[in-house]
Amino acid sequence: MSDDVDRAQLREEEFLSDALARQQRRGLAAGLPAAEFCGEHLQGAGCGEAIPPARRAAVPGCQLCVACQGRSERVQGGRRA
C-alpha cells in the first residue's frame, strides 16, 4: 500500500513542477517583465497590491498575487493566467 502512496506523491510533485515550469515559460514567452504589483502588466486584471517577494521568487514571471491567481483559475476552469 505504501508503494501506491509513494507513487502518488511522486506524481503530484512532478505535476506541480511541470505546472510551475509552464507558468514560468508562459510569462517569459509573453515578454512580460516580472510584476511587482498584482496585474500591473495585465489590463483589467489584478488587485494592484504588491506581490510578496517570496511569491515572485517562487514563481518567476508571476503577474498576479495568490488570491487573484486563484480567482483567475476558478473563472478559467483551472487554467493559469
ABEGO torsion letter per residue (X at the ends): XAAAAAAAAAAAAAAAAAAAAAAAAAAAAAGBBBBABBGAABBGBEAGBBBBAAAAAABBGBABBAAAAAAAAAAAGGBBX
